[in-house]
Amino acid sequence: MTLAFWIMKILATTLGETAGDFISMTLNLGYYVGFGITFAALLVILVAPISARKFYSPLFWLAIVATTTAGTEISDMIDRSFGLGYLSGSIILTLGLAISLGVWYLRDAKLDVVHVNRRDTETLFWIAVVFSNSLGTAFGDFLTKPIEKGGLNLPRDNASLVTLGLPGRCPDAVHVEAAIKDGRPAGVVPRQSNGCRLCRRISPAQFCPGSRRPFAQQGDMQGQPRMMKH
């Protein structure tokens, strides 16, 4: 189960990153239009898992792809269209992630991604995921882009090693518990059975940018080079 989760995470992240670049760069629509398209699609897609009465795995992974795609556009728009650069973009997105998690904690007195039993809490979960995915793109670009463009100019292999080390600094970052309960992985149970809306044994790694960026590097390498575009 753990291996299967991370394989799906790699595929979903790579697909989202590539889709974001395809919309803004390959189709030459730019980051503003790309953001409008991907964010509108994200809002529509998130309605399904948030309004559903039980957990559906396809809806969850579709939402992950949507948040990754929109996160790519958000990061590129801040870094390039707004001209704030990769470091400033990373700082802004870090603050956004911290605020969203802070609001979640103040409302629930905990950050529990195992048993989410209210729609408002699940909404905060997805907001935090969008910020974390955007931060993953911005931070990865900061590591790999040339120094004259505001990056550290690290080779992709070295940047991947740096970001692969970050999840280990996040609480329970690579813990995906494998067990079976009513024919489902532990925590993935019908919402109506115990009121749980987002029951999954998925750790705070979802909010750690380092858990995303090594996979997003694959999307960068498969697509065309990133260019300054508005």
N, C-alpha and C positions, 0 to 999 in steps of 0.2 A: 504493500500500500504506500509506503514512504517513497519508494522508487517511482511508482506510477504517478504519485502527486507531482514530484519534481520534474518528471518527463512532461507531464501536461503543463506545468508552469513554464518550462522552457519553450514549448511549442506555442503557448498562448502569448507569452511575452514577445517572442520573435515575430509572430503574426501581427500583433498590435503595433510593434515598432515599424515593421515593414509597411503596414497599411497606412500609418501616419505619414511616413515619408512619400509613399505613393500618391496620396491625396495632395500634399502640399508641394512636392517637388516634381515627381514624374508627370503629374497632370498640370503642373505649373500654376496651381491655384493660389499659392502663397500661404503664409501661416495664418492670416486673419480669416480667410475663407475656410481653410482647413480646420481651424479651431471651431468655426461656426458649424461646419458639417459634423465633425466628430463629437462635439459637445451636445448638439441636438440629438444625434444618434444615441449617445450615452444616456441622456435623460429618458428617452423612449425605452431603451433596453432595460434600464434599472427599474422601471415601473413593474416589470414582470416578476423578478425575484422578490421585490419588496412587498408587492401585493399578494403574492402566492401564499396559500395557507400551509404549505409544506415545502421542504427543500427539494429542488430539482437540480441535479448536477449539471445538465446542459445549460440551464439558465445561469448558474453560477459562473461557469467557464466562459460563456458568452459575455457576461458582465466584466470578467477579468480582461478579456480581449478589448472590450470597449473602453475600459479605464486606461489600459495601456496605450491604446491608439490616441485617446484624448490627451493623456498625459504627455505623449510625445509632442503633440501640437502646442500644448500649454508651455512646456519647457522651451521649445524652439521660438515661440512667439515672444516670451519674456527675454530670452537671451539675445535674439537677433532682431526681431521687428521692433521691440522696445529699446534695443541697444543697451541693455543693462549688463550684458556679459554673463559668462558662465558662473563665476564666483558669486556675483550679486544675485543671479537667478537662483542658485543653490541656497543661498541664505534666506531669500524671500520664501521659497518653497519649504524650507526647514521650519520657518516661523509658522507658515500655514498649517503644516502637519502638526506642530506642537500645539497650536491653538485648537485645531479640531479634536485632537486627543484630550486636550485640557477641558474643553466643553463636555466631551463624552464622560470624562472622569468626574467632573463636577455634578453631572446629572445622575450618574449611576454609582458613584463612589468606588468605581473599579473599571478596569479595561478588560472585560471578559469577552473574548472572541469565541468561546466554546458554547456558551448558552446566551444567545441574544434572543430575547423574548418580546421585544416591542419594535414596532415599525420605525419609531423615531431613533432608536438605538441603531437599528440596521442602517438607516440613512446616514448616521454619523460614521458608521463603519465604512461605507462606500466613499464618503467624502474623504476620510483619512486615506483610503486606498488610492484615490485619484491624486492626492498630494504626494503620497509616497512614490507612485509611479512617475509623476512629473519630476520629482526630486531625483529619482534614479537616472532619468535621462540627462538632466542638467549636470548632476555630479559626474556622470560618466563622460560627458563632453568636456567638463572642466579638467578631467584627468588626461584626456587624449588629444585635445586640440592644441595647436601651436602656441608657443608662449606669446608671440606677437598678437594673437587673437584672444588672449586672456586665459589660455589653458596651461597645463603643466607639461604638455608634449610627451606624455608617457606612451611607450609602445602599447598596443592593445593587449598583448599578453601580460605585460606588467600591470596595466590598469585592471585587468580581470582578476589578477592575484590580489590586488589591493581591495577590490570590492568583494571578492570571495571571502576575505578575512573579516568583513564587517558584520555579516550575520552572526558570527560567533560572539560578537559583542552585544547583540540584542537578546533580551530574555527569551529563553527557549526557542531560539530562532530557527532551528531546523527540526523541531519536534512535531512530527505528524504521527499521531498514535494510530496503530493498526490493530483493530479488534472488530469483532462482529457483534452487532446487536440488532435483532430482528431482521437479519439478512442485509444489514447495512454496516459501513464502517462506524466505529464507535463515535457517538456524537451526531451522526447523520440519521436522525429519527424523524418521523412525521411530526410536523409542528403541532397538530391537534392532539398528539399523544401526551405532550408535557408542556405545551405552550412555547416550545423553543422555536424561534424563527430562523436562526442562522447557526444551527447546531453542527459544528464541525470541530474536529481536533486539529485545528490549524492555529499555529502560534502567532505571536506578534511579529513574526518574520514578514508577514504581509505588509507591515508598515516600515520595514527596514529597507532603505534604498539599496543596500548592498545585496539583498536577496534577489533583486531584479536585474541590476545592471549587467552582470556577467552574461545573462541570457540575451539582454538587449544588444550586446556587442555583436551577437550573431546576426541580428537584424541589420545593424550598421554595415557589416561586412558583406551581407547578401545584397544590399541596396547600393545605390550610387553614392558617391561622396557627398557629404552634407555641404551645402553652399549657403552663403549669406543671401537670404531671400525674404521679401516682405509679402 
